[in-house]
Amino acid sequence: MRIQILVIRLALGAIFGVLLARMFFPASGTWPMFAIGAALVFFAYCFEYLHKRDRG
């Protein structure tokens, strides 16, 4: 189950990373897309941790 969530988050992070990089940095290469996608996945896990921590 956790692997499915990871795969979904990686796929969505890659898609939205490409979209955001193309929107805000049109002349950028592959690395900014990878960095934005990785940041999106990282923050998804950070916010999930904070959300579960607050519930108890």
RARASUL-V550914 format. One record per pair of residues at least 24 apart in sequence whose ideal C-beta (glycine too) atoms are under 8 Angstrom apart, sorted by the first residue. I is the first residue (numbers start at 1). GAP is how many residues later the second one is. Records with the same first field share a line. If there is no record, write none. Layout:
# RARASUL-V550914
I: GAP / GAP
This chain:
# RARASUL-V550914
9: 32 / 35 / 36
10: 27 / 31
12: 28
13: 24 / 25 / 27 / 28 / 31
16: 24
